[in-house]
Amino acid sequence: HPGGAVAVALTKDYKIVLVEQFRYPLQKFTLELPAGKLNPGEEPIVCVARELEEETGFKAGKLTRLGAIATTPGFCTEILHIFLAEDLTPGNRQLEEGEYGMEIKTYNMKEIEEMISGGTIFDGKTISGIYLAKLHIFNRDAC
């Protein structure tokens, strides 16, 4: 797997942008952070900026690398690079095949934590990204 990049997009009012999309392997809708595959030779920061705009219509004025995760190291080489996306401005949303019908949702941290605890959000990259963002914001704002 070429790997990918994930955006924890934070609005001015401290809400996080999620996308709701139908996942065919699961035969259900999921709430996830915007993300996508790296193109050959593409840097993760370029990928995350592209995917954020394509999936949500937002451009990030500031991207901060939060870390990376191995999604399923027992059988797959996929590494996802996670970024905090801030200073959002309107961009050009361009959904790809398989993304039509994708809806944009925003939630505050308390709502997201409740959805994780309740099992509504169960996507691994999303849970990891939220946790890394929370650690980063807490450490940054504690200084």
Salt bridges, closest charged atoms under 4 A:
GLU20 OE1 - LYS105 NZ 3.70
GLU32 OE1 - ARG23 NH2 2.75
GLU32 OE1 - LYS125 NZ 2.58
GLU42 OE1 - ARG50 NH2 2.60
GLU51 OE2 - ARG50 NH1 2.65
GLU78 OE2 - HIS1 NE2 3.29
GLU86 OE1 - LYS62 NZ 3.93
GLU86 OE2 - ARG140 NH1 3.00
GLU103 OE1 - LYS105 NZ 3.71
GLU113 OE2 - LYS134 NZ 2.27
GLU114 OE2 - LYS110 NZ 3.19
ASP123 OD2 - LYS125 NZ 2.95
ASP141 OD1 - ARG140 NE 3.44
